[in-house]
C-alpha cells in the first residue's frame, strides 16, 4: 500500500519565510524544508494499481498555476487540544478551485469524493498531546499573527508518498505535472 497526497510546493523564498516562524513552542515537531507543502487532497493508503489510475487522472488536470500569499497563522485542534500549527494561504477561491479539480480527478480514478471543508494552509509543526494547551502556543500565534508574503506562484501539482516513521512523516515526490502559466489566478 502507498500512502499518498497531492500538493503544491511553495518556492524557496516562501519556505525560508516560513522557517523563520518556526520557533517559540518547545514541544513542537517543526517541519523541515522538504516537508513544507500545501495539501490539495489527502488520498490515504491505496494499492499500486489505484495509485497508477490516480496519477493518470492527475495528468489530465488543466488549471492555472495559482498565485497565492501567506496570510497569518492558525492552529488545528483535536479533542480540545492543539495538535497542528500552520500558516494560512490565500486567495481561498483560486486554491479551492484547484482542490475541486484535483478531487474530481481522484473521483474519476475511483476514490470517494473529499467531503471535508478545504482550508488552504501549510503545516509548520505537529504537537504532542502534552503540548496541546501550552501557553507558548498562544504566544506563538500572537507573535506570528501578521505573517505575510508577497504573491508567489506554485507551478506544479505534485503527487507525494508519505512514509511514517518514529520521528514523524517524511515525504517523497513521486510525480509532478506543470500547471498552466500565464493564466494564474490572483
N, C-alpha and C positions, 0 to 999 in steps of 0.2 A: 504494500500500500504506500502511496505517496501522499504526503500532507502538503497541500498546495494553496496558494493565494495569488491574486492578481493585484498589481500595484503600479504606482508611478514613483519614480526616483527623483527627488529634488536635486538640483545642481550643487556642486561642491560649495559655492559661496553660501548657499542656504543651509547646507549641512553644517558648515562652520558656525553660522549664526546660532543654530540650534544647539550645537555642542557647548557654546558659551553659556547657555541657560541651564546646563546640566550640572547643578551643584546645589548645596544647601539642604539636602534631605539625606541624612546619613545612611538610612537603611535602604535607599533606592538602589535598584539594579539599573544603572543608566545604559541606554542603548549605545552601541559603538557605531562608527560611521557606516559600516556595512549593513547595519540593521535599520537605518533611517529610510522610511518609505511612507507613502500614502496609500493605504489599502483601498482598493476599489471593490473587491469581492473576496471573502474568505471561502475557500472551496472545501476545506477539510480533507479527510483521507479518502482517496479514490484509487482504484486499481489502474494499472498502466493503460489498458485499452480506453478507459474513460478519460484518462489524462490526455491521451493522444487525440480523442474526439474534442476535448476542451481546447487543446492547442490549435486544432484545425479551425474550430469556430472562432477563436480569438483572432486568428489570422485574417478573418473576414470582417473584423470590426473596422469601420471607416468613421473617423471622428476627428475634429480639430484637436490639435495639441493644446491642452488648457494652459492659459496664463493665469497664475494664481499669486497670492500673497500670504505670508504668515500673518496671523491676526489673533494675538492673545494666547492664553494658555487655559487649560482646564484639567479636570480630573474625572475619572470614571470610578464609581463606587460599586461594590459588590457586597450585599448583605450588611449595609451600614458602615462599611469601611472603604477608604480609598485604596484602590489597587493599581491604578494607572495614572501617570502624569503625561499630558500631551500638549502639543502646540496646535492651535486652530489654523485652518487653511480656508481662504475664501477665493473666489466667489462660490457659494454653495451651489448655485444653479448650474454653472458650467460643469462642475465636478459631479453633481448629481446626474446630469445628462450623460456623462461618460459612464458613471456607475450603472445606469439603466442599460446602456448599450452592452456593457460587459455582462451584466446579468442576463440579458436576452440571449447573448451568445452561449452562456453557460446552460441556459434552459434548452436551447437547441441541441446542446451536446448531451442532454439527458439529466441534468441536475434540477432539483426543485428550485423555484424562484426564491430569491432572498427577500424575506419578509420583514427584516429589521429596518428601523429608521436609519438612514445614512447620514452620518456626521463626518465631514471631511476633517481629518486630523493626522498628525504624525506623532506616534507614540515616542515619548522621550525616556520614560522609566517605568518599570514594574516595581510594585512594593509588596513585601511580605506581609502576612496577616498581622504581625506585631506592630507594623508601622502605620496601619490604616487610619489612626486618629492622632498621629504625632503632630504637635504644634508647628513643627518645621514645614509641614505641608502647606498650611495656610500662609506661612511666611513666604514660602517659595511662590505661591500663587500671587501674593501681593507684589513681590519684587519683580515678577516677570509678566504681570498683567498687561503691560504695554508692549510686549514683544511684537515686533512687526518687521516686515521686509519690503523691499522694492518688489515690483512684479517680476515673476520668473516663469519660464515655460518648462513644462515637463513633456518631452517629445516622444516618449516610448511607453507602450504598455509592456509590463514585464510579468512573466509567469515565474513565480518563486516556489521553490521547495523549502519547507521548514523542517529542520532537524532539531528535535527536542533532546536536551542534554541536562546534566546536573547544574550547569551554570546558566540555564535558560535556553532559548532557541537561537539557532544560527540559520541564516537564510542564504540559499543558493539560487542565483538567477538561472533558470532553465532555458527560457526563450524570451525574445523581445521582438516587438513589432513597432515600426515607426507610426506615429500619428501624423495627421495632415498638418503641415506647417504653412504659415502664411494666412491661415484662416482661423487662428486661435481666438478663443473667446476670452473676453476680459470681464 
